[in-house]
Amino acid sequence: MIVVCGEALFDVFATGERAASVDLSACQGGSPFNLATGLARLGGKASFFGGLSRDMFGRRLHAALAAEGVDLAAAPRPDAPTALVMVGVDDRGVPVYTFYGSGTAERMVNPADLARVPADAQAIHVGSYCMVVEPVASSLRALVERQRGRSLIVYDPNVRLTIAPDVDAWRESVRWMQRRADVLKVSEEDIHALYPGMRVDTFIAESLEAGVALVVVTWGERGVVAVTRSQLAVEVPAVPVTVVDTVGAGDTFQAGLLAWLQRAGKLTRRAVEGLVQDELVEALRFAARAAAITCSRRGADLPYTSELADAEALDMPQP
């Protein structure tokens, strides 16, 4: 089981304007919510550990995860509202986020809630803004410390400065996780947002030196690069696609990577460190194809395994 930790919320899009009103469309979202959904759709076994409100939106999020087959036994149900995030898209199709709400459910995860998370989880995935806002950030750090050496620790910072604007808090979180994560996936945009002017290869080298076993950097339309502690380095080009928007693309890539590793029996630090070139290339290509499908349609509508199989022969290892 892969335990995905963090936020579930609603992304709100403006779909039209009138003289005295704006038409809005709300879509289920949040990077960890998307990741858990994507894992389930790609045949992975996922559990969600994040605060799910009991309000109308929270009930909908809970029902949606359950319908996808995500295990919800670990998810707290705090008495707090669901977060709403307004999503705009720039000329390149890149999403821009504005957060609405405070004291929302995803933040109200406390250390006492950690007892819900099984100690024998194969992997623990943390990331996004829940790693920099309290009390959930401290709770997730405590979970990482508890599970180090027991579970594969996976981290995707998924930087959102419009939601949590303290760049120093993000940098401190990244440094803390670089010393504890086994797998670190980050976008080039995240690196440049936190460390303007830093070269991607410098960030990779620093992460490996800190102790990360596998660093994966997504480059958008230029593809992805991955490097292991054994100095295996692989680059895979992006899959050509007509981009509608890139909402959820990074989450889809991560879901594809973890689903591949889980299916291949590689969800341990030793297995990740021991990946050979053909295995890493297959994993990255599978993840890239999944991300391309998400980019071809509006919002974080993550693909199912059957959609990838229809596109071309499936690279995922067979049982």
Backbone hydrogen bonds in HBPLUS format (Angstrom, degrees):
<---DONOR---> <-ACCEPTOR-->    atom                        ^
c    i                          cat <-CA-CA->   ^        H-A-AA   ^      H-
h    n   atom  resd res      DA  || num        DHA   H-A  angle D-A-AA Bond
n    s   type  num  typ     dist DA aas  dist angle  dist       angle   num
A0122-GLN N   A0001-MET O   2.93 MM 121  5.35 130.6  2.18 138.8 152.5     1
A0123-ALA N   A0001-MET O   3.41 MM 122  6.78 157.0  2.46 144.1 144.1     2
A0002-ILE N   A0045-LYS O   2.93 MM  43  6.25 162.3  1.96 150.2 155.3     3
A0047-SER N   A0002-ILE O   2.82 MM  45  6.01 155.0  1.88 152.4 150.4     4
A0003-VAL N   A0123-ALA O   2.88 MM 120  6.15 168.6  1.89 157.7 154.0     5
A0125-HIS N   A0003-VAL O   2.83 MM 122  6.11 171.7  1.84 166.5 166.2     6
A0004-VAL N   A0047-SER O   2.77 MM  43  6.06 170.5  1.78 165.5 163.2     7
A0049-PHE N   A0004-VAL O   2.78 MM  45  5.90 171.5  1.79 154.2 154.1     8
A0005-CYS N   A0125-HIS O   2.88 MM 120  5.92 161.9  1.91 161.8 167.1     9
A0006-GLY N   A0049-PHE O   3.18 MM  43  6.61 149.3  2.28 136.9 140.8    10
A0009-LEU N   A0029-GLY O   2.95 MM  20  5.27 170.6  1.96 128.9 130.4    11
A0029-GLY N   A0009-LEU O   2.80 MM  20  5.27 151.1  1.89 155.9 148.0    12
A0010-PHE N   A0083-ALA O   3.20 MM  73  6.61 161.5  2.24 152.2 157.5    13
A0085-VAL N   A0010-PHE O   2.92 MM  75  6.25 162.4  1.95 161.8 164.3    14
A0011-ASP N   A0027-CYS O   2.68 MM  16  5.10 154.8  1.74 168.9 164.0    15
A0027-CYS N   A0011-ASP O   2.65 MM  16  5.10 168.0  1.66 158.0 161.8    16
A0012-VAL N   A0085-VAL O   2.71 MM  73  5.87 163.3  1.74 150.6 152.9    17
A0087-VAL N   A0012-VAL O   2.86 MM  75  5.83 167.4  1.87 154.6 155.8    18
A0013-PHE N   A0025-SER O   2.74 MM  12  5.13 170.4  1.75 152.9 155.6    19
A0025-SER N   A0013-PHE O   2.78 MM  12  5.13 152.6  1.85 149.6 158.1    20
A0015-THR N   A0023-ASP O   2.77 MM   8  5.37 161.8  1.80 140.3 146.3    21
A0023-ASP N   A0016-GLY O   2.79 MM   7  4.97 156.1  1.85 136.8 144.3    22
A0018-ARG N   A0021-SER O   2.80 MM   3  5.08 165.2  1.83 157.8 152.6    23
A0034-ASN N   A0030-GLY O   2.85 MM   4  6.09 166.0  1.87 166.2 170.8    24
A0035-LEU N   A0031-SER O   2.90 MM   4  6.11 156.9  1.95 149.7 156.7    25
A0036-ALA N   A0032-PRO O   2.90 MM   4  6.10 167.1  1.91 154.5 156.6    26
A0037-THR N   A0033-PHE O   3.00 MM   4  6.19 163.9  2.03 151.5 156.3    27
A0038-GLY N   A0034-ASN O   2.74 MM   4  5.93 163.4  1.77 153.2 158.4    28
A0039-LEU N   A0035-LEU O   2.85 MM   4  6.05 159.4  1.89 153.3 158.3    29
A0040-ALA N   A0036-ALA O   3.15 MM   4  6.36 164.9  2.18 146.8 150.3    30
A0041-ARG N   A0037-THR O   2.94 MM   4  6.22 159.7  1.98 152.6 158.8    31
A0042-LEU N   A0038-GLY O   2.97 MM   4  6.10 137.9  2.15 143.4 154.2    32
A0042-LEU N   A0039-LEU O   3.19 MM   3  5.18 129.2  2.47  94.2 107.5    33
A0044-GLY N   A0039-LEU O   2.68 MM   5  4.83 150.9  1.76 158.7 148.4    34
A0043-GLY N   A0040-ALA O   3.16 MM   3  5.24 159.3  2.21 109.7 110.4    35
A0305-THR N   A0041-ARG O   3.11 MM 264  6.44 147.2  2.22 149.2 139.6    36
A0071-ASP N   A0046-ALA O   2.95 MM  25  6.26 167.1  1.96 153.0 149.7    37
A0048-PHE N   A0071-ASP O   2.99 MM  23  6.34 157.9  2.04 176.6 173.8    38
A0052-LEU N   A0076-PRO O   3.00 MM  24  6.27 170.9  2.01 151.4 153.3    39
A0059-ARG N   A0055-ASP O   2.89 MM   4  6.10 161.7  1.93 161.6 166.0    40
A0060-ARG N   A0056-MET O   3.18 MM   4  6.37 149.2  2.28 138.1 146.3    41
A0061-LEU N   A0057-PHE O   2.94 MM   4  6.28 155.9  1.99 151.4 157.9    42
A0062-HIS N   A0058-GLY O   2.92 MM   4  6.12 163.7  1.95 152.0 156.3    43
A0063-ALA N   A0059-ARG O   2.97 MM   4  6.11 161.1  2.00 144.3 149.5    44
A0064-ALA N   A0060-ARG O   2.91 MM   4  6.07 152.4  1.98 146.2 154.0    45
A0065-LEU N   A0061-LEU O   3.04 MM   4  6.28 163.9  2.07 153.5 156.3    46
A0066-ALA N   A0062-HIS O   3.02 MM   4  6.20 163.8  2.05 149.3 154.4    47
A0067-ALA N   A0063-ALA O   2.90 MM   4  6.04 153.0  1.98 144.7 151.9    48
A0068-GLU N   A0064-ALA O   3.18 MM   4  6.44 137.5  2.37 139.6 149.9    49
A0068-GLU N   A0065-LEU O   3.12 MM   3  5.20 130.3  2.38  96.9 110.0    50
A0070-VAL N   A0065-LEU O   3.05 MM   5  5.36 160.9  2.09 154.9 148.8    51
A0069-GLY N   A0066-ALA O   3.02 MM   3  5.14 151.4  2.10 102.7 111.8    52
A0075-ALA N   A0072-LEU O   3.18 MM   3  5.32 153.4  2.26 106.5 114.2    53
A0105-ALA N   A0081-PRO O   2.79 MM  24  5.61 161.4  1.82 157.1 160.2    54
A0084-LEU N   A0100-TYR O   3.37 MM  16  5.31 171.0  2.38 161.5 159.6    55
A0100-TYR N   A0084-LEU O   2.81 MM  16  5.31 155.7  1.87 176.6 170.7    56
A0086-MET N   A0098-THR O   2.72 MM  12  5.00 150.6  1.81 163.0 156.8    57
A0098-THR N   A0086-MET O   2.85 MM  12  5.00 146.8  1.96 145.1 153.8    58
A0088-GLY N   A0096-VAL O   2.80 MM   8  4.96 169.8  1.81 154.2 157.2    59
A0096-VAL N   A0088-GLY O   2.64 MM   8  4.96 156.3  1.69 144.5 145.7    60
A0090-ASP N   A0094-VAL O   2.98 MM   4  5.48 168.4  1.99 148.0 148.2    61
A0093-GLY N   A0090-ASP O   2.97 MM   3  5.36 164.2  2.00 117.8 121.6    62
A0246-THR N   A0093-GLY O   3.23 MM 153  6.25 148.4  2.33 166.7 157.7    63
A0107-ARG N   A0104-THR O   3.03 MM   3  5.79 148.6  2.14 120.7 129.1    64
A0108-MET N   A0105-ALA O   3.04 MM   3  5.21 145.0  2.16 105.3 115.7    65
A0113-ASP N   A0110-ASN O   2.82 MM   3  5.47 148.9  1.91 120.4 129.6    66
A0114-LEU N   A0111-PRO O   3.07 MM   3  5.53 159.2  2.11 113.2 119.5    67
A0116-ARG N   A0113-ASP O   3.00 MM   3  5.78 163.8  2.02 121.5 126.6    68
A0117-VAL N   A0114-LEU O   2.98 MM   3  5.52 153.8  2.05 116.5 123.5    69
A0121-ALA N   A0118-PRO O   3.34 MM   3  5.71 150.8  2.43 117.3 115.5    70
A0152-LEU N   A0122-GLN O   2.89 MM  30  6.25 169.9  1.90 144.3 142.9    71
A0124-ILE N   A0152-LEU O   2.84 MM  28  6.17 158.0  1.89 158.9 162.2    72
A0154-VAL N   A0124-ILE O   2.87 MM  30  6.04 173.1  1.87 162.2 161.7    73
A0126-VAL N   A0154-VAL O   2.94 MM  28  6.37 161.4  1.98 161.5 162.5    74
A0156-ASP N   A0126-VAL O   3.19 MM  30  6.68 150.9  2.27 149.4 158.1    75
A0128-SER N   A0156-ASP O   3.15 MM  28  6.63 140.6  2.31 144.5 153.9    76
A0128-SER N   A0157-PRO O   3.16 MM  29  4.96 126.5  2.46  94.5 109.2    77
A0131-MET N   A0128-SER O   3.14 MM   3  6.14 169.5  2.15 127.1 129.9    78
A0132-VAL N   A0129-TYR O   2.99 MM   3  5.39 164.9  2.02 115.5 118.6    79
A0137-ALA N   A0133-VAL O   2.83 MM   4  5.47 149.6  1.93 148.2 155.7    80
A0139-SER N   A0135-PRO O   3.26 MM   4  6.50 155.7  2.32 149.2 156.4    81
A0140-LEU N   A0136-VAL O   2.87 MM   4  6.11 158.5  1.92 157.2 161.9    82
A0141-ARG N   A0137-ALA O   2.97 MM   4  6.21 153.1  2.04 147.9 155.7    83
A0142-ALA N   A0138-SER O   3.03 MM   4  6.22 154.6  2.09 142.4 149.0    84
A0143-LEU N   A0139-SER O   3.04 MM   4  6.35 145.8  2.16 140.7 150.3    85
A0144-VAL N   A0140-LEU O   2.93 MM   4  6.21 158.1  1.98 149.3 154.4    86
A0145-GLU N   A0141-ARG O   2.98 MM   4  6.27 163.9  2.00 152.8 156.5    87
A0146-ARG N   A0142-ALA O   2.98 MM   4  6.17 153.9  2.05 142.3 149.7    88
A0147-GLN N   A0143-LEU O   2.94 MM   4  6.12 151.3  2.03 151.1 158.4    89
A0148-ARG N   A0144-VAL O   2.98 MM   4  5.98 123.1  2.31 148.1 159.9    90
A0150-ARG N   A0147-GLN O   2.84 MM   3  5.06 155.1  1.90 125.8 132.8    91
A0151-SER N   A0147-GLN O   2.92 MM   4  5.53 164.3  1.95 162.3 160.8    92
A0182-ASP N   A0153-ILE O   2.76 MM  29  5.17 158.2  1.81 138.2 145.9    93
A0183-VAL N   A0153-ILE O   3.08 MM  30  6.47 159.1  2.12 154.5 158.1    94
A0155-TYR N   A0183-VAL O   2.90 MM  28  6.30 154.1  1.97 155.9 164.4    95
A0185-LYS N   A0155-TYR O   2.96 MM  30  6.33 161.6  1.99 163.4 169.2    96
A0163-ILE N   A0160-ARG O   3.09 MM   3  5.53 148.2  2.20 107.9 117.0    97
A0164-ALA N   A0160-ARG O   3.02 MM   4  6.29 170.9  2.02 158.8 161.2    98
A0169-ALA N   A0166-ASP O   3.06 MM   3  5.43 128.4  2.34 105.2 117.8    99
A0170-TRP N   A0166-ASP O   3.34 MM   4  6.79 152.3  2.42 147.6 155.0   100
A0171-ARG N   A0167-VAL O   2.95 MM   4  6.25 162.5  1.99 151.1 155.8   101
A0172-GLU N   A0168-ASP O   2.91 MM   4  6.07 158.3  1.96 145.9 151.8   102
A0173-SER N   A0169-ALA O   2.99 MM   4  6.13 152.6  2.06 141.7 149.3   103
A0174-VAL N   A0170-TRP O   2.92 MM   4  6.22 159.3  1.96 154.3 159.4   104
A0175-ARG N   A0171-ARG O   2.93 MM   4  6.21 166.0  1.95 152.5 156.0   105
A0176-TRP N   A0172-GLU O   2.93 MM   4  6.09 159.5  1.98 146.7 152.6   106
A0177-MET N   A0173-SER O   2.93 MM   4  6.14 159.5  1.97 149.9 155.3   107
A0178-GLN N   A0174-VAL O   2.80 MM   4  5.96 146.6  1.91 150.7 160.4   108
A0180-ARG N   A0177-MET O   2.90 MM   3  4.94 158.1  1.95 106.9 114.2   109
A0181-ALA N   A0177-MET O   2.69 MM   4  5.44 156.7  1.74 169.5 165.0   110
A0213-ALA N   A0182-ASP O   2.87 MM  31  4.95 134.8  2.08 117.0 130.9   111
A0214-LEU N   A0182-ASP O   3.03 MM  32  6.47 142.2  2.18 152.6 163.1   112
A0184-LEU N   A0214-LEU O   2.90 MM  30  6.30 164.7  1.92 166.1 171.0   113
A0216-VAL N   A0184-LEU O   2.82 MM  32  6.20 162.6  1.85 158.6 162.1   114
A0186-VAL N   A0216-VAL O   2.87 MM  30  6.33 157.5  1.92 163.3 170.8   115
A0218-THR N   A0186-VAL O   3.02 MM  32  6.44 148.6  2.12 140.3 150.0   116
A0190-ASP N   A0187-SER O   3.09 MM   3  5.14 119.0  2.48  95.7 110.0   117
A0191-ILE N   A0187-SER O   3.16 MM   4  6.57 160.0  2.20 152.3 156.5   118
A0188-GLU N   A0218-THR O   2.91 MM  30  6.08 149.1  2.01 175.2 169.8   119
A0192-HIS N   A0188-GLU O   3.05 MM   4  6.33 166.1  2.07 155.0 157.9   120
A0193-ALA N   A0189-GLU O   2.86 MM   4  6.00 144.4  1.99 144.8 155.2   121
A0194-LEU N   A0190-ASP O   3.10 MM   4  6.30 153.1  2.17 150.2 155.6   122
A0195-TYR N   A0191-ILE O   2.75 MM   4  5.71 156.2  1.80 152.6 160.8   123
A0198-MET N   A0195-TYR O   2.96 MM   3  5.57 165.6  1.99 143.3 145.1   124
A0202-THR N   A0199-ARG O   3.11 MM   3  5.18 128.4  2.39  96.7 110.3   125
A0203-PHE N   A0199-ARG O   3.15 MM   4  6.57 157.7  2.20 151.9 157.0   126
A0204-ILE N   A0200-VAL O   2.96 MM   4  6.27 161.7  2.00 153.9 159.1   127
A0205-ALA N   A0201-ASP O   3.00 MM   4  6.08 162.3  2.03 139.5 144.4   128
A0206-GLU N   A0202-THR O   2.94 MM   4  6.16 161.1  1.98 152.4 157.3   129
A0207-SER N   A0203-PHE O   2.97 MM   4  6.14 155.3  2.03 148.6 155.3   130
A0208-LEU N   A0204-ILE O   2.96 MM   4  6.22 163.5  1.99 157.1 160.9   131
A0209-GLU N   A0205-ALA O   2.96 MM   4  6.09 159.1  2.01 146.9 153.2   132
A0210-ALA N   A0206-GLU O   2.98 MM   4  6.14 143.2  2.12 139.1 148.7   133
A0211-GLY N   A0207-SER O   3.20 MM   4  6.52 126.8  2.50 136.7 149.7   134
A0212-VAL N   A0207-SER O   3.12 MM   5  5.72 163.1  2.15 149.1 143.8   135
A0211-GLY N   A0208-LEU O   3.09 MM   3  5.19 139.3  2.26  97.9 109.6   136
A0229-ARG N   A0213-ALA O   2.99 MM  16  5.15 137.1  2.17 143.4 142.1   137
A0215-VAL N   A0227-VAL O   2.94 MM  12  5.43 171.7  1.95 159.0 160.6   138
A0227-VAL N   A0215-VAL O   2.92 MM  12  5.43 155.0  1.98 152.2 160.5   139
A0217-VAL N   A0225-VAL O   2.81 MM   8  5.37 170.7  1.82 167.8 170.8   140
A0225-VAL N   A0217-VAL O   2.96 MM   8  5.37 160.9  2.00 152.1 157.6   141
A0219-TRP N   A0223-GLY O   2.63 MM   4  5.10 165.5  1.65 163.7 159.9   142
A0222-ARG N   A0219-TRP O   3.21 MM   3  5.16 164.6  2.23 121.0 118.7   143
A0223-GLY N   A0220-GLY O   3.09 MM   3  5.69 168.9  2.10 120.2 123.5   144
A0224-VAL N   A0236-VAL O   2.89 MM  12  5.39 155.2  1.96 155.8 164.0   145
A0236-VAL N   A0224-VAL O   2.89 MM  12  5.39 162.1  1.92 156.6 162.3   146
A0226-ALA N   A0234-VAL O   2.83 MM   8  5.31 156.7  1.89 156.2 163.3   147
A0234-VAL N   A0226-ALA O   2.85 MM   8  5.31 161.0  1.88 157.6 163.6   148
A0228-THR N   A0232-LEU O   2.94 MM   4  5.30 150.7  2.03 143.1 152.7   149
A0231-GLN N   A0228-THR O   2.82 MM   3  5.19 151.9  1.90 115.3 119.5   150
A0244-VAL N   A0295-CYS O   2.77 MM  51  5.91 169.0  1.78 165.0 167.4   151
A0249-ALA N   A0246-THR O   3.08 MM   3  5.25 167.4  2.09 128.0 127.0   152
A0252-THR N   A0248-GLY O   2.91 MM   4  6.05 151.9  1.99 146.0 153.8   153
A0253-PHE N   A0249-ALA O   2.94 MM   4  6.24 159.2  1.98 150.2 155.7   154
A0254-GLN N   A0250-GLY O   3.02 MM   4  6.26 162.6  2.05 146.6 151.0   155
A0255-ALA N   A0251-ASP O   2.87 MM   4  6.11 155.0  1.94 145.5 153.0   156
A0256-GLY N   A0252-THR O   2.85 MM   4  6.11 159.9  1.89 154.2 159.2   157
A0257-LEU N   A0253-PHE O   2.91 MM   4  6.19 160.2  1.95 153.4 158.7   158
A0258-LEU N   A0254-GLN O   2.95 MM   4  6.13 171.7  1.96 154.9 156.7   159
A0259-ALA N   A0255-ALA O   2.84 MM   4  5.88 157.1  1.90 147.5 154.8   160
A0260-TRP N   A0256-GLY O   3.00 MM   4  6.08 156.9  2.06 143.8 149.9   161
A0261-LEU N   A0257-LEU O   3.01 MM   4  6.28 163.9  2.04 149.0 153.3   162
A0262-GLN N   A0258-LEU O   2.84 MM   4  5.99 159.8  1.88 150.3 155.8   163
A0263-ARG N   A0259-ALA O   2.96 MM   4  6.08 167.0  1.98 148.6 152.4   164
A0264-ALA N   A0260-TRP O   2.92 MM   4  6.05 148.0  2.02 147.4 156.7   165
A0266-LYS N   A0261-LEU O   2.78 MM   5  4.85 170.5  1.78 157.7 154.6   166
A0265-GLY N   A0262-GLN O   3.14 MM   3  5.19 159.1  2.18 103.8 110.2   167
A0272-VAL N   A0268-THR O   2.97 MM   4  6.21 160.1  2.01 153.7 159.0   168
A0273-GLU N   A0269-ARG O   2.88 MM   4  6.10 165.8  1.90 157.6 161.4   169
A0274-GLY N   A0270-ARG O   3.00 MM   4  6.11 136.3  2.20 137.3 149.2   170
A0275-LEU N   A0272-VAL O   3.31 MM   3  5.40 171.1  2.32 107.8 109.7   171
A0280-LEU N   A0276-VAL O   3.04 MM   4  6.31 166.7  2.06 163.0 166.8   172
A0281-VAL N   A0277-GLN O   2.91 MM   4  6.08 164.0  1.94 158.2 162.8   173
A0282-GLU N   A0278-ASP O   3.02 MM   4  6.15 161.9  2.05 144.8 149.7   174
A0283-ALA N   A0279-GLU O   2.98 MM   4  6.21 161.9  2.01 151.9 156.7   175
A0284-LEU N   A0280-LEU O   2.99 MM   4  6.16 164.0  2.02 150.7 154.7   176
A0285-ARG N   A0281-VAL O   2.89 MM   4  6.05 159.5  1.93 152.8 158.8   177
A0286-PHE N   A0282-GLU O   2.96 MM   4  6.10 160.6  2.00 149.1 154.3   178
A0287-ALA N   A0283-ALA O   3.07 MM   4  6.28 163.2  2.10 146.9 151.4   179
A0288-ALA N   A0284-LEU O   2.83 MM   4  5.99 155.3  1.89 147.8 155.1   180
A0289-ARG N   A0285-ARG O   2.95 MM   4  6.12 157.8  2.00 150.2 154.8   181
A0290-ALA N   A0286-PHE O   3.14 MM   4  6.39 157.6  2.19 146.9 152.9   182
A0291-ALA N   A0287-ALA O   3.00 MM   4  6.26 159.7  2.05 148.5 153.8   183
A0292-ALA N   A0288-ALA O   2.96 MM   4  6.17 151.2  2.05 145.1 152.9   184
A0293-ILE N   A0289-ARG O   3.23 MM   4  6.52 151.8  2.32 145.6 151.3   185
A0294-THR N   A0290-ALA O   3.28 MM   4  6.70 158.7  2.33 148.9 153.9   186
A0295-CYS N   A0291-ALA O   3.00 MM   4  6.32 155.6  2.07 150.8 157.6   187
A0296-SER N   A0292-ALA O   3.16 MM   4  6.35 126.9  2.46 138.3 151.3   188
A0296-SER N   A0293-ILE O   3.07 MM   3  5.16 140.0  2.23  99.6 111.4   189
A0297-ARG N   A0294-THR O   3.24 MM   3  5.74 168.6  2.26 115.7 118.2   190
A0307-GLU N   A0304-TYR O   2.96 MM   3  5.44 135.0  2.17 110.7 122.2   191
A0308-LEU N   A0305-THR O   3.11 MM   3  5.35 122.4  2.46 102.3 115.9   192
A0309-ALA N   A0305-THR O   2.97 MM   4  6.26 158.1  2.02 153.6 160.7   193
A0310-ASP N   A0306-SER O   2.89 MM   4  6.05 143.6  2.03 140.2 149.5   194
A0311-ALA N   A0307-GLU O   3.19 MM   4  6.34 140.8  2.35 133.5 143.0   195
A0311-ALA N   A0308-LEU O   3.13 MM   3  5.05 123.0  2.47  91.5 105.9   196
A0312-GLU N   A0308-LEU O   3.16 MM   4  6.47 161.5  2.20 155.3 157.5   197
